Amino acid sequence: MREIGVAPGRGGYRQSLEAARIVFATRSALAGFFGVSDSSRLIFTHSATESLNLAVSGLLKAGDHVVSSSVEHNALLRPLHLMLGRGVEVTFVPADREGVVSEREIAGALRPNTRLVALAHCSNVTGAVQPIGEIARVAARGGALFLVDAAQSAGYFSLPTEEMGIDLLAAPGHKGLFGPPGTGLLTIARGVTLEPLLVGGTGGSASSPLQPEQLPERFESGTINTAALAGLKAGLDFVLETGLEAIRAKGKLLVEQLLQGLRACPGVTVYGPSQGERAGAVSFTAEGEDPAVLGYRLDSEYDISVRAGLHCAPDVHRTIGSYPGGTVRVSPGFFNSEADIEFFLKALRELLRR
Ligand SMILES: Cc1ncc(COP(=O)(O)O)c(C=O)c1O
């Protein structure tokens, strides 16, 4: 902002070109990270929510059918419900009590008019990891496109989209990619065409009253936030320097410590997969305790930031049995330590004893 505080792709002066170079460098680096061979097919948005809206409403038409699941975040659920009012049919296949969706359920829900299979890779409530490799194959066999909400997995799992058969991948910049809030992206596989959410100034093709066809301009009307994208590139550089394996190893260590400690607390119920792969979110309830009060006390008395309630994903709680009160969710990050987890567990034990 201090050195190149101008709009990219607008003027031909050196500062604007430098801003465009920053945007291009971020786009190319992210395209490499997500295995997108043509970087113009990686679109910048403001959030995973915007990316999911673009994918869902840009693709679907009346008469189309979508298969999703009973454990989706509102960021996908609400765009799908909006489509229900526009003549699109949606089947929400049930997940099991641990929040895991099976590819067999997805396969069983496919119809000749299924245009899209859409679901989150990892749950922000239970930490459940869905078998997206298998689901991609099921979707492709059924002639449907595959949209992945990677809000909880981008920067944690390797997601080479073209190799994995992911046609559309939505991710925020501000979680596992360590970028600033207000950044997001959507990858769009070759051959997939979408209607834009917004039309307007794109910097080029100015004489036409119609939105340009070429990517990424088609989906990036209005001035792009260069400073935030420079931050996103710095975040991605950190992920690449650290390595996904090291990031995941740290995550696993802390989550395992957390799970063991929580399971040893009398009256505490831990949700999500009891074994196998898990992402960073761990949810629990404590008998007789309101999650909102527990969350408030952890913050005000111990300075521990957790989230309490439904976490924008009410259907997950209906599935795992914690509706309507929700859960307390602890989500350790790469910069937490084993001492932080021990401090949290000690605080929780104290609060539950009082
Ligand atoms: C699974 C899931 N999907 C989508 C989102 C929305 O992300 P954003 O805030 O970038 O729109 C979140 C945010 O927490 C999430 O956890």
Ligand as a Chemical Component Dictionary entry (heavy atoms), coordinates in Angstrom:
data_LIG
# 
_chem_comp.id                   LIG 
_chem_comp.type                 NON-POLYMER 
_chem_comp.pdbx_formal_charge   0 
_chem_comp.three_letter_code    LIG 
# 
loop_
_chem_comp_atom.comp_id 
_chem_comp_atom.atom_id 
_chem_comp_atom.alt_atom_id 
_chem_comp_atom.type_symbol 
_chem_comp_atom.charge 
_chem_comp_atom.model_Cartn_x 
_chem_comp_atom.model_Cartn_y 
_chem_comp_atom.model_Cartn_z 
_chem_comp_atom.pdbx_ordinal 
LIG C1 C1 C 0 -16.417 -25.311 5.598 1  
LIG C2 C2 C 0 -16.483 -23.837 5.347 2  
LIG N1 N1 N 0 -16.965 -23.381 4.170 3  
LIG C3 C3 C 0 -17.011 -22.068 3.888 4  
LIG C4 C4 C 0 -16.588 -21.122 4.777 5  
LIG C5 C5 C 0 -16.685 -19.669 4.417 6  
LIG O1 O1 O 0 -15.437 -19.083 4.252 7  
LIG P1 P1 P 0 -15.326 -17.490 4.028 8  
LIG O2 O2 O 0 -15.477 -16.877 5.379 9  
LIG O3 O3 O 0 -13.992 -17.263 3.405 10 
LIG O4 O4 O 0 -16.428 -17.087 3.125 11 
LIG C6 C6 C 0 -16.091 -21.528 6.008 12 
LIG C7 C7 C 0 -15.664 -20.525 7.010 13 
LIG O5 O5 O 0 -15.462 -20.786 8.143 14 
LIG C8 C8 C 0 -16.029 -22.918 6.307 15 
LIG O6 O6 O 0 -15.551 -23.362 7.466 16 
# 
loop_
_chem_comp_bond.comp_id 
_chem_comp_bond.atom_id_1 
_chem_comp_bond.atom_id_2 
_chem_comp_bond.value_order 
_chem_comp_bond.pdbx_ordinal 
LIG C1 C2 SING 1  
LIG C2 N1 SING 2  
LIG C2 C8 DOUB 3  
LIG N1 C3 DOUB 4  
LIG C3 C4 SING 5  
LIG C4 C5 SING 6  
LIG C4 C6 DOUB 7  
LIG C5 O1 SING 8  
LIG O1 P1 SING 9  
LIG P1 O2 DOUB 10 
LIG P1 O3 SING 11 
LIG P1 O4 SING 12 
LIG C6 C7 SING 13 
LIG C6 C8 SING 14 
LIG C7 O5 DOUB 15 
LIG C8 O6 SING 16 
# 
